[in-house]
Amino acid sequence: MATRREALSRSAFLVLLSLADRARHGLGIMDEVEARTSGEVRLGPGTLYGTLKRLEEEGLISETDDRPDLDDDPRRRYYGVTATGAAALTDEAEHLRALVAIAEGKNILKVR
C-alpha cells in the first residue's frame, strides 16, 4: 500500500482544484474558488498568496507562460498545476470521497 502524502489544507485543495482545468492568475483563482463554493469560501490575498507560495515551494504548482485570458494585463503571474500537484489533488479528492462514504454509512449526511 502506498504511503499517503500529508493532507492538503483546505485553501491548498481549493487552489489546486481551481487550477485543474486551466492556468489562472491570483484574482482568477479567488473568483473561481468563490464561484465554485457558491460564495461560502473567499480566499483573502494573504491566504491566497501564502498558499501559492507554499504550493510552488512544494512543486505542486508553477508559474506558467500559458495566458488563457488574451486581453489580460501582461504583469499578471499565471500558475498551473504540475504533474506532482495533479497527483496530490487526485489523492486528496479520493481521500475526501472515502471520508464522505464513511459519513454516509453512518447516516450523518442528510439526503438531498
C-alpha positions as CSV (number, residue, x, y, z in Angstrom):
1,M,0.0,0.0,0.0
2,A,1.4,3.4,-1.0
3,T,2.0,5.9,1.8
4,R,-0.4,8.9,1.6
5,R,1.2,12.3,1.4
6,E,0.4,14.8,4.1
7,A,-3.2,16.1,3.7
8,L,-3.7,19.4,1.8
9,S,-5.1,22.4,3.7
10,R,-8.5,23.5,2.5
11,S,-7.0,26.5,0.8
12,A,-4.4,24.4,-1.0
13,F,-7.0,21.9,-2.1
14,L,-9.2,24.7,-3.4
15,V,-6.4,26.5,-5.2
16,L,-5.3,23.2,-6.9
17,L,-8.9,22.5,-7.8
18,S,-9.3,25.9,-9.4
19,L,-6.1,25.3,-11.5
20,A,-7.1,21.8,-12.5
21,D,-8.7,22.8,-15.8
22,R,-6.5,25.8,-16.8
23,A,-3.9,28.3,-15.7
24,R,-5.1,31.3,-13.7
25,H,-3.8,34.4,-12.1
26,G,-4.4,35.3,-8.4
27,L,-7.7,37.2,-8.9
28,G,-8.9,34.5,-11.3
29,I,-8.2,31.8,-8.6
30,M,-10.0,33.9,-6.0
31,D,-13.0,34.3,-8.3
32,E,-13.1,30.6,-9.2
33,V,-13.0,29.4,-5.6
34,E,-15.7,31.8,-4.6
35,A,-17.9,30.8,-7.6
36,R,-17.4,27.0,-7.1
37,T,-18.2,27.3,-3.4
38,S,-21.3,29.4,-4.0
39,G,-19.6,32.2,-2.1
40,E,-19.0,30.1,1.0
41,V,-15.3,30.4,0.7
42,R,-13.5,33.6,-0.1
43,L,-9.7,33.5,-0.1
44,G,-8.2,36.8,1.0
45,P,-5.0,38.0,-0.6
46,G,-2.9,36.9,2.4
47,T,-4.3,33.4,2.4
48,L,-4.1,33.1,-1.4
49,Y,-0.6,34.3,-1.9
50,G,0.7,32.4,1.1
51,T,-0.9,29.3,-0.3
52,L,0.5,29.9,-3.8
53,K,4.0,30.4,-2.3
54,R,3.8,27.1,-0.4
55,L,2.4,25.1,-3.3
56,E,5.1,26.5,-5.6
57,E,7.8,25.6,-3.0
58,E,6.4,22.1,-2.8
59,G,6.4,21.7,-6.5
60,L,2.7,21.3,-6.8
61,I,2.2,24.4,-9.0
62,S,4.5,26.5,-11.1
63,E,4.4,29.9,-12.8
64,T,3.5,29.4,-16.5
65,D,3.6,31.4,-19.7
66,D,0.2,30.0,-20.6
67,R,-2.1,33.0,-20.6
68,P,-5.7,31.9,-21.4
69,D,-7.0,35.4,-21.0
70,L,-5.9,37.0,-24.3
71,D,-6.7,40.6,-23.3
72,D,-5.1,40.3,-19.9
73,D,-2.6,42.6,-18.1
74,P,0.9,41.2,-19.0
75,R,2.1,41.9,-15.5
76,R,-0.1,39.2,-14.0
77,R,1.5,35.9,-13.0
78,Y,-0.3,32.8,-14.1
79,Y,0.0,29.5,-12.3
80,G,-0.6,25.9,-13.5
81,V,-0.7,22.6,-11.7
82,T,2.4,20.4,-12.1
83,A,2.2,16.6,-12.5
84,T,3.0,16.3,-8.8
85,G,0.3,18.7,-8.0
86,A,-2.3,16.9,-10.1
87,A,-1.4,13.6,-8.3
88,A,-1.7,15.3,-4.9
89,L,-5.1,16.8,-5.9
90,T,-6.4,13.4,-7.1
91,D,-5.1,11.7,-3.9
92,E,-6.8,14.3,-1.7
93,A,-10.1,14.1,-3.6
94,E,-10.0,10.3,-3.3
95,H,-9.3,10.6,0.4
96,L,-12.2,13.0,0.8
97,R,-14.5,10.7,-1.1
98,A,-13.6,7.8,1.2
99,L,-14.4,10.0,4.2
100,V,-17.8,11.0,2.7
101,A,-18.6,7.3,2.2
102,I,-17.9,6.7,5.9
103,A,-20.2,9.6,6.8
104,E,-22.9,8.2,4.5
105,G,-22.5,4.8,6.0
106,K,-23.1,6.3,9.5
107,N,-26.2,8.2,8.2
108,I,-24.5,11.5,9.1
109,L,-25.3,13.2,5.8
110,K,-28.8,14.5,5.1
111,V,-30.5,13.2,1.9
112,R,-30.8,15.9,-0.7
